[in-house]
Amino acid sequence: RLNEKSVIHNYGHGGGGVSLSWGTAKLAVDLAMQTQATSFAVLGCGVIGLSTAILLQRRGNEVTIYAKDLPPETTSNIAGAQWSPVSVFEKGKGGDAFMNQFQLASKISHRMFQDLVGTEYGVSWMKNYFFNGQFDFPGGQELYPGYKEHHDAKTYFGYPDVIEVSTMMIEPAIYLHALLEDFYLAGGKLKVRNFESIQAITQLP
């Protein structure tokens, strides 16, 4: 709580921002709905902010995004956005609750991206290869269709054990522009603003 406001900190992606964006947004919006408010401010206009704002709109809420930078100037615009929820949390340090949330966010996001495949959103399926036969399938193996094992070093650059899976590639410049258009079409408002203090946030309408 900040005075009379409820604040939800959406940073469950831990380095896999684009990949986990719809999943962490869904979890954050579920919390937001518990406040019974109908008007929300979203801070930030990268992939996390836009995904969260759009899901809030889909539940019938009024949403205003406040951001210092807009696409194409956001950090998300330079993301290496191949779908794979690689995170910066230290392996073995996450408890059961954290890992369950991570897996759930991965599954939600993977399903949402499948509906966006095409030129409009810049999302496409692609094959990916992992040498030495090692890949830990972040989010769960079921999220990587087309699993194959190859044992032909002559074909695969001298590597005798290669894993092949299908993943999605997201082109940030196309994708973020499309999300911003969706937000505007649903009646969203956007204000360019930099918050110098926590107190400035409490003054938002």
N, C-alpha and C positions, 0 to 999 in steps of 0.2 A: 504494500500500500504506500502511496505517496499522497499524504493528506487525504482528500476525498476520492482520489483516483486509484483504480486498480491497474497495476503494471505487470505485464507478462513478458518475461525475457526469453526470446526465441533464439537460443544459440545451441540447439541440440544437434547441430550438424557437424561441429567439431572439425572442420576442414573439408568436408564433402558437401559443400553448400548447395551446388546445383543438383547433384544426385539425390540428396535428401530433402530438397526444398519443399515438395508437396507433403511429405510425411511429417516433417517438423511443423509445417504450417498447420496441418490438420490437428496435431496435438495441441498447438498453441490456441487455435480457434476453439477447440473443445473446452479449454480452460476459460477462454473469453466468454463463452456462452453461459458459464456458470454465474457470471456477474449480473446477468439479466439486463445488461445495457444494450442499447440499439445503435449507439453512435461511437465510433472508434477512431483513434489516431494511430497510424502506423508510422514508425520512425525508420526511414531508410527505403530506398527505391531500387535496391538490387534484387536479385532473384528471391531472397527470403522475404523481403518486404512486399514485393509484388504478389508472390504466391499467397502470403497471409492475407493481404488486402482482398484479393479475388475470392478466396474462400469465405471471408467475412461477408462480402457482398452476396455470395450465393446463399447465404443464410438470412438474407433480407436486411442487412445492416447498412447504415450510412458510414462511409469510410473516407477519411482524408489522409493522404500520405504527406508527411513532412520529411524533406530530404535536402541535404546539402548538395549532393550530386545526383544527376539523372542519367539514364542511359543516353549516349554510350560512354559516360565518364565514370561508371561505377566499377568497383572491384570485380563484380560478377562478369563484366564485359571482357576481362582478360583471363577468365577461368579456363582451365583445361577440362572442358565439360564432356568427358566420356562417362557414361553412366556406370559408376562403381563407387559405392559409398565408403571410400577409404577415409578413415578418420585419424585425427592426431592424438586420440586418447591412447595411453600406454597400455599395451596388451597385458592382461592379467590384473589390471588395477580397477577395471570396471566391475561393479557388483551386479547381482542378478537383475535388479530393477533397471539399472542403466542398460544392460545388454538387451533386456526384453523390449525396452523403449526403442533402442537402436534398430532391432530387428523389425519391429512394427513400423517404424518410420520408413525403413527401406522398402518394405512390401507395399505400403501405401503409395510411396513416390513412384516405384517401378510401374505400378498399375496405371497411375495417372499419366505418366509419360507415354505409355503405349497408345493412349487415345490422341496424342499430339503428334504422332509420326506423320511427316509430310513436309512439303516445302514451305507452307505457311508459317510453321513454328520452327523450322530448321532442325527437326529431329529425324534421325534415320537409324536403321539397324546396320550393324557392321560386325564382321568377324574379328576376333582378337585372339592372339596366341601368347602363351606363357611358356617360356623355355625352362628346361630342367624339371619339367613335370610338377612344378610347385605353384599353387594358387589357392588362397584360403577362402575364396568365395565370400567376401564381405556382404552381410545381409542375408546369406543363405544360398545354397547351391541351386535351389529351384528358381532363383532370379536370373540365372545364366543359361538360357536354352541353347540347344545345339551342341551340348558337351560331347567332345571327342578326344580320344588320346591317339597321338601319332608317335610311331617309333621308327622313324626313317631319317637318320641324321643327314643323309645325302640331300634330301629335299628341304629339310628345315635347318639350313645354315650350320650343320655340324652338331646339332643338338639331338641326342638320341631319344629324349622324352619331352614331348610337347603337348600341352593342353590347348584345345580350341574351344572357345565359347562365343556366343553372340551377345553383344551389348549394344547400347544405343549411344549415338554421338549427338550432342546438342551444340548447335552453333550459337554462341552467346549473343552476337550482334543481331541475328535474326530473331532469336527466341525472346530476348528481353523487349525488343520493339513490339513483338506480337502480344506479349503479356501487358505491356503498357496500353496498347490499343484496347485490349479486352477490359482493362480497368476503367478506361475512359468511357467505353461504350456502355458499361454498366452504371454510369453516373458518378464515377469516382472523381474526387477533387484532389489536386496536388498543389502543394505550396513549397517553394524553395526556401529553406530556412536552416540555419545552423544554430544548435542549442549550446549556449555557453555554460549552462549550469543546470543542475537538477531542478532548481526552482523554476526555471523557464518552462520546463515540462509541466509543472503543476498548474501553470497559468493557461494551458491550452483549454479551449472550450470543450 
